[in-house]
Amino acid sequence: MARTGDGKARSSKRRTGHQLYKRVTDDELAAFIERSDAAGFTDHRDYLTAFIRGQITPYLAAKKDITLSLGHLGKIGSNLNQISRAINVGRLTNVGQEVTKAINEARTAVEKIGAEIRKALRP
């Protein structure tokens, strides 16, 4: 506990004299709690505090899912690179031009989609 003259920082908790009130229906509260769970908060009151302080926006709730999708896309790209490497080294010999072309097109598509996702995640 901070005492007068000890030089310790004072808590700002007592200095927050303003309160916000909003009455909501049971359905609205349930929907708010569901959104807070989706955003990764264990308590909806923490979600409300973060929202009031501007630490979270509705966009950030979906950011977790988008980031996971980007990770899965990276794994797909890695698998395509492994297949391409196996073809180039000669471990896979019975591969036609159509398959090689399809792999290259898929790799290019994965790179483009990944770039778009990364661009969308930037603030």
C-alpha positions as CSV (number, residue, x, y, z in Angstrom):
1,M,0.0,0.0,0.0
2,A,1.3,3.4,-0.9
3,R,1.7,5.9,1.9
4,T,2.2,9.7,1.9
5,G,5.8,10.5,1.1
6,D,7.1,7.0,0.3
7,G,7.4,7.7,-3.4
8,K,5.4,4.7,-4.6
9,A,2.9,5.1,-7.4
10,R,-0.7,5.6,-6.5
11,S,-3.4,3.4,-7.8
12,S,-5.7,5.0,-10.3
13,K,-8.6,2.8,-9.3
14,R,-10.0,5.2,-6.8
15,R,-9.6,8.1,-9.2
16,T,-12.0,6.5,-11.7
17,G,-15.2,8.2,-10.5
18,H,-17.3,7.8,-13.7
19,Q,-19.5,4.8,-14.4
20,L,-21.3,3.6,-17.5
21,Y,-24.7,1.9,-17.2
22,K,-26.6,0.1,-19.9
23,R,-29.6,-2.1,-19.4
24,V,-29.8,-5.1,-21.7
25,T,-32.2,-7.9,-22.2
26,D,-31.3,-11.5,-21.5
27,D,-30.8,-12.2,-25.2
28,E,-28.5,-9.2,-25.6
29,L,-26.4,-10.2,-22.6
30,A,-26.2,-13.8,-24.0
31,A,-25.1,-12.5,-27.4
32,F,-22.5,-10.2,-25.7
33,I,-21.1,-13.1,-23.6
34,E,-20.9,-15.2,-26.8
35,R,-18.9,-12.4,-28.5
36,S,-16.6,-12.1,-25.6
37,D,-16.0,-15.9,-25.6
38,A,-15.3,-15.8,-29.3
39,A,-12.8,-13.0,-28.7
40,G,-10.9,-15.2,-26.3
41,F,-12.0,-13.6,-23.0
42,T,-13.0,-15.8,-20.1
43,D,-15.1,-13.1,-18.4
44,H,-17.5,-10.8,-20.3
45,R,-16.7,-7.9,-18.0
46,D,-13.0,-8.1,-19.0
47,Y,-14.2,-7.9,-22.6
48,L,-16.3,-4.8,-21.8
49,T,-13.4,-3.1,-20.1
50,A,-11.1,-3.8,-23.1
51,F,-13.7,-2.6,-25.5
52,I,-14.2,0.7,-23.5
53,R,-10.5,1.3,-23.4
54,G,-10.2,0.8,-27.1
55,Q,-8.1,-2.3,-26.8
56,I,-10.5,-4.4,-28.9
57,T,-12.7,-3.8,-31.8
58,P,-15.2,-6.2,-33.5
59,Y,-12.6,-6.9,-36.1
60,L,-10.1,-8.3,-33.6
61,A,-12.6,-11.0,-32.6
62,A,-12.2,-12.6,-36.0
63,K,-8.5,-12.0,-36.2
64,K,-7.7,-15.2,-34.3
65,D,-9.6,-17.3,-36.8
66,I,-8.0,-15.5,-39.7
67,T,-4.5,-16.0,-38.2
68,L,-5.2,-19.7,-37.8
69,S,-6.3,-19.9,-41.4
70,L,-3.1,-18.3,-42.4
71,G,-1.2,-21.0,-40.5
72,H,-3.1,-23.7,-42.3
73,L,-2.4,-22.1,-45.6
74,G,1.3,-22.1,-44.8
75,K,1.2,-25.8,-44.1
76,I,-0.5,-26.4,-47.5
77,G,2.2,-24.3,-49.2
78,S,4.9,-26.3,-47.4
79,N,3.4,-29.6,-48.6
80,L,3.3,-28.2,-52.2
81,N,7.0,-27.3,-51.9
82,Q,7.8,-30.8,-50.6
83,I,6.1,-32.3,-53.6
84,S,7.9,-29.9,-56.0
85,R,11.2,-30.7,-54.4
86,A,10.6,-34.5,-54.7
87,I,9.8,-34.0,-58.4
88,N,12.9,-31.8,-59.1
89,V,15.2,-34.2,-57.2
90,G,13.9,-37.2,-59.2
91,R,12.2,-39.1,-56.3
92,L,8.9,-38.8,-58.2
93,T,9.5,-39.8,-61.8
94,N,6.1,-40.7,-63.3
95,V,4.7,-37.2,-63.1
96,G,3.3,-35.6,-66.2
97,Q,3.4,-31.9,-67.3
98,E,-0.2,-31.5,-66.3
99,V,0.5,-32.4,-62.7
100,T,3.6,-30.2,-62.5
101,K,1.6,-27.3,-64.0
102,A,-1.3,-27.9,-61.5
103,I,1.2,-27.9,-58.5
104,N,2.8,-24.7,-59.7
105,E,-0.6,-23.0,-60.1
106,A,-1.7,-24.2,-56.7
107,R,1.6,-22.9,-55.1
108,T,1.1,-19.5,-56.8
109,A,-2.5,-19.3,-55.6
110,V,-1.5,-20.2,-52.0
111,E,1.1,-17.4,-52.1
112,K,-1.4,-14.9,-53.5
113,I,-4.0,-15.8,-50.9
114,G,-1.5,-15.7,-48.1
115,A,-0.3,-12.2,-49.2
116,E,-3.9,-11.0,-49.2
117,I,-4.6,-12.4,-45.7
118,R,-1.4,-10.7,-44.4
119,K,-2.4,-7.5,-46.0
120,A,-5.9,-7.7,-44.4
121,L,-4.4,-8.3,-40.9
122,R,-2.3,-5.2,-41.0
123,P,-3.7,-2.4,-38.8
